[in-house]
Amino acid sequence: MDSRRQSTSPFHHSSNSRNGSWDLLAGIRKFEHSYEEFDTRNASESHLAFADGDVPRNKFIRFYHYLLNVSIITRWTLFIVPVLAILWIPGILGLTTFPDTTIWGVRLLFWSIWLSVVWVGWWASLAGAMILPRIARYTLGVVAVGTRRYIDWLEVLHRYVATLGWTFAIWVSFQPLINTRQQSDASEGSVQIINTFAKLLFALFLCAGLLAFEKFSIQWIAGKFHERSYAERIADQKFAVKVLVTLYRHSSDIPGRNDTLKDGPVDKRMTMNPKKFFRKALKGVKKAATTTTTALGNVASEIAGSSVLQPNSPQAMVQTALESANKTRLLARRLFYSFARPGAEYLIVEDIARFFPSPDAADAAFAIFDKDSNGDITRDEMELACVDFHREQLSIEHSMRDLDSAVGRLDNILMSVYFIVAILIIAVALEAQLVTLITGAGTLILGLSWLIGSSLAEVLTSIIFLFIKHPYDVGDRVTVGEDTYTVKEIRLLSTIFLDGNAGVVQAPNTVLNEKFIQNIRRSPQMSEPFTFDVAYSTTFSQIEELRELMVAFLKAERRDYQPIFDVSIVDIPEQEKMTLRADIKYKSNWQQGALRAKRRNKWICALKSSLEKVRIFGPAGDPDAKPDPTPYTLVPWEQVKPKFEDTPNTPQQRPGVLRELTIPTAYTFTDNNAVIADDSADVFGETNEVSSSCAAMHG
């Protein structure tokens, strides 16, 4: 991220933002110090820094590097003035020694003037393109807030805007300074050269306009795509981080516990030293700068904001904790034990309401942890919610990074098209035969179509699949066909998945474009059917008793399930058995596969216990029933055989036996940390970190 930040900030400073380069007072103050004390290793710009011994140590070179680093004004002056002096040598000679000398019928003085416009015009256009967004931000951006995104685009694309303005300036200035100053007795060849030169400058202006349009189009595509795909997720994540910061600010260390997040060390020397504090604050400002290549800002600052505070401030502590799965769990435990009442196993909204400005704000904050909306939060719920925030932050960061990479590849493709169009524009401006040019280009493209036709079709299909359909993001759990995967990485032409065994699977986007893709993360509360067979002799009252037992269980486990247990009779094949079906209605989707498996096991175990309590058996009958007695008789078997044939061989309920309909005990058959330590969806490389910490956390 640092390399990208430096590449997009032409005046990046190690400890100051780009605005510091324009601070004339700062430049004047630097003059107070002797240039002999200047060290090139401490240059204000990375491209101006040199190691000791790499540059000569004489006074002139040292003074030159000192001026380069004083401010942008002195630096640009050193760049502009020497070249400008060279450009004016022909003009001075034309005014003094060679007054009648011309180049293509134009006097040397006007060539020097126009070349000065060309040289100084570039720096003036660059300065204007850099200053314009700042002026617009504090004028137009204040009145029309919706224009701020476009102002950000201008700031990121300032070099392309400068190029457009520069080519326009040299084209417009060429007519009065060169074309109209050509002497009437100039040769036909000179007139033709000047006219061709003017047409070429106009063609360059059109090419610069087309290039700026292409770059702004890429920004628009990326901006609209990110706004549509991530605006809601980023807003939710920012709110969650804000709630965590508020709670952490009012939390406290828990004596006697080593499994909670501790307060960071307070550096009293930094607190008491204003100079060090101000230097740290400026460094924080630099980190908060939004200078990504898509003008959407740094993802971390967009999600959590940045704080010009000490590193142990609540904002910094929470943001640091959310970068690690283990620290996120420690943060959750600290918050839970800080606000839970003595001996209580859960939190209620009244425990944290006093930290928020209104009851509605407290309810909204409480709801991000209370996923089942049952009015209380257990420690496990707090941990799972915070881990979800941690994974959501990583998911957003990785998704935007990968899709920005795809946008970059799309930019490369459009730039290839731009170069072809630019060549055609220049060729037409030079009065090439348009029909012949297009015919030749068409023949070349047609000849290469067999080679690049399929590749272009694949690229176009992938672009539509990623930027228009956009069926998933990084970290999403998806079902493709009959297989379930977790998205690990998104590329322009392919997608990298993790299967259920943590194996890496690469799939072309053109193939995925033809598949039905179920996005589990984007799905609401999900359910799955469960089918089981019972004996044909099962009565409807027994089924109703089963339903009552299961509903009681679901209400007791309302954190995990919806309190619904509806039984459907699917079939009674040949009156040998009854096939029943009930839906397992979860309180969430199946984004976390381990959590779904845990809840499914618990539901099935409860069903088994309930079937035993109401004595509903399978088609084979009671598996614990005593075997029928072996008949022994002294009378002929033929005489007693009819009595046994008339006795029904079905389980009978013993009269007068009361059954207590208690809620069945549920089992999950999984470790308590199975959901957090699940490695089948680990796309962020946290398996070892989480597994090592799970063994150390108890209680």
Legacy VTK file of the C-alpha trace (Angstrom):
# vtk DataFile Version 3.0
C-alpha trace
ASCII
DATASET POLYDATA
POINTS 699 float
0.000 0.000 0.000
2.914 2.372 0.718
4.294 2.010 -2.789
0.936 2.827 -4.273
0.570 5.804 -1.974
3.931 7.175 -3.058
3.195 6.637 -6.727
-0.032 8.572 -6.551
1.428 11.478 -4.508
4.053 13.269 -6.573
5.209 15.250 -3.546
5.162 12.556 -0.893
7.014 13.411 2.288
8.113 10.919 4.870
6.586 12.882 7.694
4.409 15.503 6.023
1.702 15.481 3.420
2.058 17.028 0.001
0.747 20.342 1.325
4.011 20.830 3.195
5.895 21.214 -0.085
3.926 24.387 -0.795
4.645 25.933 2.591
6.786 28.942 1.721
7.344 29.803 5.373
8.753 26.347 5.937
11.117 26.922 3.025
12.238 30.271 4.436
12.889 28.719 7.820
15.099 26.101 6.187
17.296 28.858 4.802
18.161 29.806 8.364
20.246 26.675 8.632
23.520 26.329 6.849
23.344 24.269 3.679
26.597 22.670 4.729
24.695 20.749 7.405
22.245 19.312 4.888
22.345 15.524 4.526
21.053 14.001 1.273
19.939 10.931 3.184
17.262 13.086 4.866
15.785 14.489 1.648
12.155 15.614 1.618
11.362 13.397 -1.385
12.292 9.764 -1.884
13.589 10.382 -5.420
15.888 13.147 -4.115
17.495 11.017 -1.377
20.989 9.612 -1.875
23.169 7.454 0.324
26.336 8.849 1.809
29.096 8.883 -0.805
26.815 8.537 -3.843
26.989 12.254 -4.679
30.013 14.575 -4.712
30.654 16.466 -1.519
31.765 19.807 -2.973
29.919 22.927 -1.891
28.199 23.532 -5.212
26.598 20.052 -5.363
25.642 20.233 -1.700
24.068 23.662 -2.216
22.210 22.371 -5.313
20.695 19.433 -3.414
19.888 21.748 -0.534
17.857 24.008 -2.839
16.073 21.007 -4.302
14.828 20.058 -0.858
13.944 23.496 0.485
10.508 23.598 -1.152
8.744 22.865 -4.393
9.177 26.507 -5.442
12.968 26.371 -5.345
12.995 22.921 -6.884
10.819 23.916 -9.823
12.828 27.115 -10.259
15.978 25.039 -10.674
14.174 22.900 -13.236
12.561 25.704 -15.242
15.069 28.573 -15.363
18.143 26.772 -16.835
16.145 25.206 -19.677
14.322 28.484 -20.271
17.660 30.261 -20.568
18.788 27.757 -23.184
15.559 28.210 -25.158
16.114 31.970 -25.264
19.589 31.741 -26.789
18.152 31.641 -30.371
15.814 34.526 -29.537
18.624 36.689 -28.179
20.763 35.896 -31.212
17.828 36.772 -33.448
17.501 40.162 -31.752
21.205 40.939 -31.877
23.517 39.065 -34.184
21.141 37.374 -36.656
18.023 39.547 -36.962
17.105 38.232 -40.425
17.630 34.521 -39.711
14.484 32.368 -39.995
13.542 28.747 -39.544
10.860 27.691 -42.027
10.087 31.340 -42.605
9.679 32.257 -38.908
12.145 34.489 -37.035
14.180 33.030 -34.160
12.531 35.360 -31.625
9.087 33.839 -32.147
10.487 30.320 -31.974
12.020 31.150 -28.573
8.732 32.632 -27.383
6.724 29.603 -28.491
9.233 27.098 -27.068
9.080 29.045 -23.799
5.309 28.613 -23.862
5.831 24.894 -24.450
8.314 24.515 -21.558
6.750 26.843 -19.000
3.249 25.828 -20.091
3.813 22.266 -18.897
4.825 23.361 -15.404
2.021 25.901 -15.262
-0.510 23.258 -16.330
0.852 20.819 -13.756
0.682 23.424 -10.988
-2.844 24.389 -12.003
-3.967 20.748 -12.089
-2.555 20.252 -8.587
-4.065 23.424 -7.105
-7.470 23.220 -8.807
-8.783 20.223 -6.794
-7.841 21.919 -3.525
-9.613 25.113 -4.459
-12.648 23.178 -5.666
-12.768 21.115 -2.465
-13.079 24.195 -0.247
-15.466 26.058 -2.556
-17.603 23.846 -4.750
-17.138 20.848 -2.480
-18.591 22.744 0.469
-21.678 23.880 -1.431
-22.282 20.683 -3.430
-21.147 17.735 -1.350
-21.905 15.279 -4.153
-19.110 16.776 -6.266
-16.388 15.731 -3.831
-15.895 12.362 -5.479
-15.239 14.056 -8.821
-12.837 16.456 -7.131
-10.980 13.424 -5.792
-10.790 12.094 -9.333
-9.245 15.398 -10.466
-6.627 15.137 -7.743
-5.629 11.586 -8.613
-5.679 12.230 -12.380
-4.018 15.655 -12.177
-1.195 14.682 -14.553
-3.627 13.682 -17.287
-5.552 16.917 -16.764
-2.260 18.812 -16.947
-1.367 17.030 -20.180
-4.713 17.993 -21.693
-4.303 21.640 -20.705
-0.699 21.706 -21.897
-1.446 20.302 -25.359
-4.311 22.776 -25.704
-2.017 25.677 -24.752
0.760 24.791 -27.210
-1.780 24.191 -30.004
-3.563 27.497 -29.425
-0.301 29.466 -29.029
1.184 27.980 -32.202
-1.238 29.833 -34.448
-0.461 33.455 -33.371
3.218 32.902 -32.537
4.362 30.703 -35.418
1.774 30.214 -38.153
0.777 33.845 -38.598
4.403 35.034 -38.186
5.625 33.113 -41.208
7.055 35.444 -43.795
5.226 35.857 -47.084
8.260 34.866 -49.114
8.656 31.520 -47.358
9.096 28.548 -49.622
6.255 26.147 -50.361
8.055 23.430 -48.446
8.321 25.637 -45.347
4.618 26.483 -45.510
3.779 22.798 -45.793
5.957 21.949 -42.795
4.349 24.629 -40.593
0.839 23.520 -41.626
1.712 19.889 -40.913
3.142 20.916 -37.548
-0.097 22.713 -36.657
-2.177 19.671 -37.629
0.097 17.424 -35.572
-0.353 19.646 -32.505
-4.128 19.477 -32.947
-3.899 15.695 -33.211
-1.859 15.572 -29.999
-4.530 17.682 -28.277
-7.215 15.214 -29.394
-5.092 12.284 -28.194
-4.597 13.961 -24.797
-8.355 14.538 -24.544
-9.023 10.904 -25.440
-6.475 9.745 -22.849
-8.074 11.883 -20.131
-11.490 10.532 -21.115
-10.198 6.949 -20.829
-8.748 7.575 -17.368
-11.900 9.287 -16.124
-13.946 6.407 -17.565
-11.890 3.915 -15.562
-12.445 6.014 -12.442
-16.161 6.140 -13.129
-16.350 2.369 -13.648
-14.402 1.681 -10.462
-16.304 4.303 -8.473
-19.758 3.167 -9.505
-18.852 -0.479 -9.061
-17.407 0.014 -5.579
-20.277 2.254 -4.553
-22.827 -0.324 -5.615
-20.957 -3.312 -4.214
-19.408 -2.042 -1.002
-21.129 1.157 0.129
-23.581 -0.666 2.392
-20.963 -3.074 3.735
-18.506 -0.266 4.468
-21.213 1.759 6.213
-22.141 -1.226 8.408
-18.490 -1.895 9.201
-17.845 1.736 10.117
-20.829 1.667 12.477
-19.591 -1.560 14.091
-16.129 -0.091 14.629
-17.671 3.062 16.090
-19.638 0.959 18.587
-16.539 -1.036 19.536
-14.561 2.163 20.092
-17.311 3.574 22.322
-17.490 0.416 24.421
-13.728 0.042 24.631
-13.356 3.632 25.809
-15.584 2.846 28.804
-14.214 -0.652 29.474
-11.626 -1.582 32.077
-8.948 -4.177 32.681
-10.260 -7.353 34.341
-8.162 -8.286 37.386
-7.158 -11.927 37.513
-7.851 -12.667 33.834
-5.181 -13.068 31.175
-7.539 -13.706 28.249
-8.685 -10.136 27.708
-7.184 -7.276 25.718
-4.953 -5.133 27.899
-4.480 -1.395 27.669
-1.490 -0.348 25.638
1.505 1.189 27.408
1.306 4.917 27.859
4.405 6.741 26.736
4.507 9.612 29.214
7.480 11.203 27.510
5.513 11.477 24.254
2.515 12.815 26.135
4.568 15.525 27.805
6.676 16.378 24.736
4.565 18.497 22.337
7.139 18.231 19.558
7.065 14.418 19.519
3.300 14.407 19.872
2.916 16.792 16.923
5.298 14.702 14.836
3.247 11.587 15.639
0.069 13.456 14.790
1.418 14.474 11.392
2.347 10.875 10.739
-1.218 9.891 11.566
-2.500 12.510 9.132
-0.312 11.049 6.439
-1.671 7.566 7.047
-5.223 8.898 6.835
-4.666 10.360 3.383
-6.899 8.890 0.721
-4.639 8.429 -2.280
-5.450 5.112 -3.918
-5.360 4.655 -7.657
-9.149 4.523 -7.890
-9.756 7.740 -5.920
-11.850 5.803 -3.401
-9.413 6.379 -0.569
-7.498 3.953 1.545
-9.736 1.022 2.464
-8.697 0.980 6.098
-9.399 4.698 6.605
-12.714 4.315 4.748
-13.776 1.461 7.027
-12.549 2.622 10.412
-11.486 6.209 9.963
-8.174 7.494 11.279
-7.351 9.317 14.457
-4.630 11.915 14.992
-4.106 10.596 18.530
-1.596 8.583 20.473
-1.168 4.932 19.451
-2.946 3.734 22.604
-6.113 5.725 21.913
-9.369 3.724 21.786
-9.583 4.122 18.006
-6.030 2.843 17.515
-6.475 -0.030 19.989
-9.702 -1.244 18.384
-8.329 -0.915 14.858
-5.188 -2.812 15.845
-7.253 -5.547 17.510
-9.450 -5.995 14.432
-6.378 -6.701 12.329
-5.800 -9.966 14.238
-8.236 -12.793 14.932
-6.730 -13.507 18.356
-6.748 -9.878 19.474
-10.323 -9.589 18.250
-11.356 -12.411 20.604
-9.456 -10.777 23.457
-11.237 -7.512 22.710
-14.622 -9.265 22.791
-13.882 -10.854 26.157
-12.711 -7.574 27.622
-15.937 -5.867 26.565
-18.096 -8.700 27.887
-16.461 -8.933 31.314
-16.348 -5.128 31.642
-20.110 -4.672 31.333
-21.581 -7.995 32.474
-23.106 -7.874 35.941
-21.407 -9.976 38.625
-22.333 -13.615 38.135
-24.337 -12.932 34.960
-23.724 -15.053 31.884
-25.111 -12.534 29.445
-25.420 -8.826 28.716
-28.620 -6.868 28.258
-29.110 -3.519 26.573
-29.382 -1.710 29.918
-25.772 -2.674 30.680
-24.416 -0.491 27.854
-27.226 2.035 27.274
-25.569 4.727 29.396
-22.654 4.974 26.962
-24.806 6.045 23.999
-26.614 9.353 23.438
-30.118 7.906 23.044
-32.048 4.661 23.632
-32.346 4.147 19.870
-28.584 4.401 19.463
-28.094 1.902 22.295
-30.569 -0.524 20.716
-28.822 -0.227 17.338
-25.435 -0.884 18.965
-26.811 -3.837 20.944
-28.335 -5.353 17.798
-24.987 -5.816 16.048
-24.053 -8.342 18.745
-27.504 -9.805 19.409
-27.790 -11.685 16.130
-30.748 -13.793 17.275
-32.699 -10.769 18.607
-33.483 -12.519 21.874
-32.591 -9.559 24.077
-29.310 -10.777 25.591
-25.693 -11.363 24.553
-23.558 -14.246 25.783
-19.782 -14.252 25.712
-19.769 -16.627 22.742
-22.125 -14.323 20.877
-19.851 -11.371 21.581
-16.827 -13.308 20.331
-18.537 -14.508 17.158
-19.819 -11.008 16.376
-16.380 -9.429 16.810
-14.732 -12.158 14.732
-17.332 -11.458 12.051
-16.307 -7.777 12.103
-12.661 -8.807 11.781
-13.356 -11.091 8.826
-15.663 -8.556 7.182
-12.921 -5.936 7.337
-10.410 -8.305 5.744
-12.997 -9.373 3.172
-13.713 -5.802 2.093
-10.019 -4.953 1.904
-9.119 -8.030 -0.142
-12.162 -7.701 -2.421
-11.437 -4.076 -3.241
-7.756 -4.838 -3.734
-8.436 -7.714 -6.122
-11.090 -5.824 -8.042
-8.825 -2.784 -8.242
-6.278 -5.124 -9.799
-8.933 -6.269 -12.281
-9.722 -2.615 -13.019
-6.016 -2.068 -13.650
-5.975 -4.899 -16.182
-9.057 -3.418 -17.828
-7.194 -0.109 -17.965
-4.309 -1.848 -19.739
-6.693 -3.287 -22.316
-8.323 0.083 -22.950
-4.879 1.693 -23.216
-4.015 -0.751 -26.000
-7.147 0.341 -27.828
-6.235 3.972 -27.110
-2.833 3.642 -28.775
-4.439 2.242 -31.907
-6.989 5.060 -32.018
-4.269 7.649 -31.328
-2.241 6.373 -34.281
-5.319 6.669 -36.499
-5.944 10.244 -35.264
-2.348 11.277 -35.995
-2.420 9.567 -39.383
-5.634 11.357 -40.348
-4.226 14.677 -39.140
-1.220 14.156 -41.374
-3.660 13.746 -44.285
-3.126 10.068 -44.829
-5.670 8.363 -47.020
-8.341 7.404 -44.517
-9.928 4.721 -46.671
-6.584 3.085 -47.391
-5.606 3.288 -43.711
-8.831 1.748 -42.468
-8.711 -0.942 -45.164
-5.157 -1.881 -44.207
-5.963 -1.919 -40.479
-9.105 -3.958 -41.085
-7.164 -6.497 -43.126
-4.583 -6.810 -40.345
-7.216 -7.245 -37.652
-9.108 -9.771 -39.767
-5.909 -11.711 -40.334
-5.216 -11.830 -36.588
-8.794 -12.611 -35.573
-8.156 -16.346 -35.592
-5.333 -15.760 -33.106
-6.852 -13.230 -30.705
-10.588 -13.639 -31.337
-11.161 -16.206 -28.589
-8.975 -14.275 -26.137
-10.885 -11.043 -26.729
-14.189 -12.890 -26.273
-12.913 -14.351 -22.992
-11.801 -10.929 -21.755
-15.130 -9.321 -22.650
-17.086 -12.127 -20.974
-14.945 -11.843 -17.836
-15.438 -8.070 -17.689
-19.211 -8.457 -17.885
-19.102 -11.255 -15.304
-17.021 -9.297 -12.772
-18.237 -5.728 -13.130
-21.865 -6.135 -14.179
-23.015 -9.458 -12.742
-20.506 -9.499 -9.830
-21.858 -12.644 -8.157
-19.420 -12.756 -5.199
-16.667 -11.023 -3.234
-13.531 -12.311 -1.540
-14.446 -14.389 1.517
-17.936 -15.266 0.270
-19.126 -18.845 0.580
-20.715 -19.901 -2.706
-22.242 -23.031 -4.179
-21.381 -23.764 -7.809
-23.282 -26.735 -9.126
-23.175 -29.300 -6.339
-19.933 -28.102 -4.739
-19.431 -25.409 -2.106
-16.387 -23.131 -2.113
-15.002 -20.032 -0.404
-13.753 -17.227 -2.655
-10.035 -16.644 -2.030
-8.990 -14.307 -4.860
-10.692 -12.586 -7.788
-8.770 -12.058 -11.010
-9.798 -10.638 -14.347
-9.928 -13.976 -16.163
-10.300 -16.452 -13.296
-11.311 -16.876 -9.655
-9.407 -18.776 -6.944
-11.569 -20.831 -4.533
-10.977 -22.937 -1.437
-12.975 -26.171 -1.301
-14.220 -27.911 1.843
-10.817 -29.544 2.365
-8.920 -26.222 2.090
-7.761 -27.184 -1.392
-7.123 -24.434 -3.940
-9.411 -24.515 -6.977
-9.017 -22.191 -9.956
-11.984 -21.683 -12.257
-12.147 -19.560 -15.441
-14.690 -16.759 -15.235
-16.037 -17.747 -18.645
-17.009 -21.152 -17.214
-18.497 -19.622 -14.065
-20.506 -17.245 -16.239
-22.558 -20.211 -17.461
-23.172 -21.690 -13.988
-25.860 -21.093 -11.396
-24.028 -19.568 -8.416
-25.623 -19.499 -4.976
-24.031 -16.823 -2.804
-24.457 -17.968 0.776
-23.018 -14.852 2.413
-25.539 -12.608 0.652
-28.404 -14.945 1.540
-30.750 -14.210 4.454
-31.661 -16.762 7.149
-31.427 -20.183 5.531
-33.042 -23.563 6.133
-32.576 -27.112 4.958
-35.016 -30.046 4.805
-34.514 -33.176 6.890
-36.355 -36.347 5.887
-36.851 -39.399 8.111
-38.999 -42.562 8.071
-41.277 -43.738 10.888
-43.445 -46.795 11.406
-46.745 -46.810 9.563
-48.532 -47.402 12.854
-47.331 -44.051 14.262
-50.334 -42.043 15.363
-50.915 -38.409 14.533
-51.070 -37.545 18.226
-47.534 -38.882 18.619
-46.384 -36.652 15.742
-48.058 -33.676 17.424
-46.302 -34.513 20.710
-43.026 -34.680 18.779
-43.731 -31.260 17.346
-44.432 -29.794 20.802
-41.166 -31.187 22.150
-39.132 -29.831 19.245
-40.785 -26.397 19.428
-39.886 -26.231 23.125
-36.301 -27.150 22.246
-36.146 -24.510 19.490
-37.452 -21.823 21.824
-34.817 -22.756 24.372
-32.145 -22.566 21.614
-33.568 -19.421 20.033
-30.050 -18.074 19.469
-29.480 -20.652 16.764
-32.912 -21.540 15.351
-36.232 -20.046 14.454
-38.970 -21.535 16.722
-40.642 -23.372 13.847
-41.044 -27.140 13.500
-43.605 -28.013 10.862
-43.911 -31.662 9.879
-44.917 -32.680 6.380
-45.991 -36.206 5.442
-44.120 -36.794 2.231
-45.267 -40.313 1.357
-46.670 -43.598 2.678
-45.122 -46.093 0.244
-47.255 -49.261 0.090
-48.466 -48.546 3.644
-45.215 -49.937 5.004
-43.904 -46.694 6.519
-44.455 -42.951 6.665
-41.889 -40.567 5.276
-41.827 -37.292 7.201
-39.976 -34.060 6.525
-39.161 -31.086 8.748
-37.099 -27.997 7.928
-34.106 -26.956 10.021
-34.641 -23.198 10.124
-31.439 -21.494 11.198
-31.131 -17.953 12.561
-28.390 -17.138 10.027
-27.048 -18.213 6.683
-24.355 -20.843 6.120
-21.417 -18.502 5.572
-19.593 -20.245 8.418
-19.671 -23.916 7.503
-18.463 -25.130 10.896
-21.222 -23.193 12.659
-23.831 -24.722 10.386
-22.505 -28.247 11.051
-22.559 -27.577 14.789
-26.169 -26.403 14.751
-27.256 -29.215 12.457
-25.820 -31.833 14.790
-27.540 -30.203 17.738
-30.904 -30.197 15.930
-30.654 -33.859 14.857
-29.643 -34.975 18.361
-32.659 -33.159 19.791
-34.897 -34.845 17.222
-33.532 -38.276 18.153
-34.153 -37.646 21.855
-37.669 -36.407 21.143
-38.496 -39.455 19.022
-37.449 -41.697 21.916
-39.573 -39.765 24.420
-42.770 -39.998 22.375
-41.932 -43.611 21.325
-41.922 -43.034 17.590
-39.866 -45.730 15.936
-38.728 -46.566 12.467
-40.378 -49.064 10.141
-38.541 -51.929 11.921
-40.181 -51.084 15.240
-38.695 -50.504 18.687
-35.004 -51.446 18.538
-34.970 -51.939 22.333
-38.096 -54.102 22.492
-37.789 -57.535 24.100
-37.893 -60.370 21.586
-41.110 -62.403 21.344
-41.120 -65.540 23.527
-40.292 -68.804 21.867
-43.487 -70.945 21.909
-43.324 -74.311 23.687
-46.498 -76.368 23.996
-47.599 -79.858 24.513
-50.577 -79.443 22.301
-50.264 -79.586 18.555
-48.959 -76.325 17.173
-51.743 -76.170 14.611
-54.266 -75.581 17.393
-52.609 -72.482 18.924
-51.124 -71.054 15.783
-54.237 -68.995 14.853
-54.084 -67.134 18.185
-50.550 -65.903 17.488
-51.449 -64.890 13.961
-54.353 -62.752 15.236
-52.065 -60.842 17.714
-50.833 -57.562 16.145
-47.060 -57.188 16.088
-46.999 -53.430 16.693
-45.688 -51.532 19.688
-48.433 -50.769 22.181
-48.361 -48.049 24.712
-48.700 -49.391 28.215
-51.786 -47.938 29.867
-51.365 -45.791 32.927
-47.729 -44.892 32.235
-47.072 -41.160 32.401
-44.312 -39.631 30.240
-42.649 -36.371 31.159
-42.282 -34.184 28.066
-38.992 -32.460 28.939
-36.792 -30.517 26.577
-34.212 -32.919 25.128
-30.544 -32.444 25.809
-28.728 -31.340 22.667
-25.252 -32.368 21.574
-23.099 -30.833 18.842
-20.217 -33.345 18.599
-17.793 -30.489 17.835
-15.206 -28.463 19.712
-16.341 -25.187 21.234
-13.823 -23.326 19.055
-14.676 -25.208 15.854
-16.442 -22.229 14.291
-13.638 -19.747 14.899
-10.841 -22.219 14.078
-12.475 -23.537 10.881
-9.731 -23.673 8.227
-11.924 -24.662 5.276
-12.755 -20.979 4.667
-9.439 -19.462 5.768
-8.673 -17.148 2.854
-6.687 -14.726 5.036
-4.042 -17.160 6.382
-5.065 -17.109 10.051
-5.321 -20.839 10.750
-2.081 -21.184 12.712
-2.675 -17.986 14.665
-6.196 -18.952 15.709
-5.421 -22.612 16.437
-2.535 -21.767 18.749
-4.673 -19.354 20.755
-7.715 -21.621 21.111
-5.814 -24.023 23.341
-4.773 -21.181 25.657
-8.288 -19.779 26.157
-10.436 -21.382 28.822
-13.264 -20.355 31.022
LINES 1 700
699 0 1 2 3 4 5 6 7 8 9 10 11 12 13 14 15 16 17 18 19 20 21 22 23 24 25 26 27 28 29 30 31 32 33 34 35 36 37 38 39 40 41 42 43 44 45 46 47 48 49 50 51 52 53 54 55 56 57 58 59 60 61 62 63 64 65 66 67 68 69 70 71 72 73 74 75 76 77 78 79 80 81 82 83 84 85 86 87 88 89 90 91 92 93 94 95 96 97 98 99 100 101 102 103 104 105 106 107 108 109 110 111 112 113 114 115 116 117 118 119 120 121 122 123 124 125 126 127 128 129 130 131 132 133 134 135 136 137 138 139 140 141 142 143 144 145 146 147 148 149 150 151 152 153 154 155 156 157 158 159 160 161 162 163 164 165 166 167 168 169 170 171 172 173 174 175 176 177 178 179 180 181 182 183 184 185 186 187 188 189 190 191 192 193 194 195 196 197 198 199 200 201 202 203 204 205 206 207 208 209 210 211 212 213 214 215 216 217 218 219 220 221 222 223 224 225 226 227 228 229 230 231 232 233 234 235 236 237 238 239 240 241 242 243 244 245 246 247 248 249 250 251 252 253 254 255 256 257 258 259 260 261 262 263 264 265 266 267 268 269 270 271 272 273 274 275 276 277 278 279 280 281 282 283 284 285 286 287 288 289 290 291 292 293 294 295 296 297 298 299 300 301 302 303 304 305 306 307 308 309 310 311 312 313 314 315 316 317 318 319 320 321 322 323 324 325 326 327 328 329 330 331 332 333 334 335 336 337 338 339 340 341 342 343 344 345 346 347 348 349 350 351 352 353 354 355 356 357 358 359 360 361 362 363 364 365 366 367 368 369 370 371 372 373 374 375 376 377 378 379 380 381 382 383 384 385 386 387 388 389 390 391 392 393 394 395 396 397 398 399 400 401 402 403 404 405 406 407 408 409 410 411 412 413 414 415 416 417 418 419 420 421 422 423 424 425 426 427 428 429 430 431 432 433 434 435 436 437 438 439 440 441 442 443 444 445 446 447 448 449 450 451 452 453 454 455 456 457 458 459 460 461 462 463 464 465 466 467 468 469 470 471 472 473 474 475 476 477 478 479 480 481 482 483 484 485 486 487 488 489 490 491 492 493 494 495 496 497 498 499 500 501 502 503 504 505 506 507 508 509 510 511 512 513 514 515 516 517 518 519 520 521 522 523 524 525 526 527 528 529 530 531 532 533 534 535 536 537 538 539 540 541 542 543 544 545 546 547 548 549 550 551 552 553 554 555 556 557 558 559 560 561 562 563 564 565 566 567 568 569 570 571 572 573 574 575 576 577 578 579 580 581 582 583 584 585 586 587 588 589 590 591 592 593 594 595 596 597 598 599 600 601 602 603 604 605 606 607 608 609 610 611 612 613 614 615 616 617 618 619 620 621 622 623 624 625 626 627 628 629 630 631 632 633 634 635 636 637 638 639 640 641 642 643 644 645 646 647 648 649 650 651 652 653 654 655 656 657 658 659 660 661 662 663 664 665 666 667 668 669 670 671 672 673 674 675 676 677 678 679 680 681 682 683 684 685 686 687 688 689 690 691 692 693 694 695 696 697 698
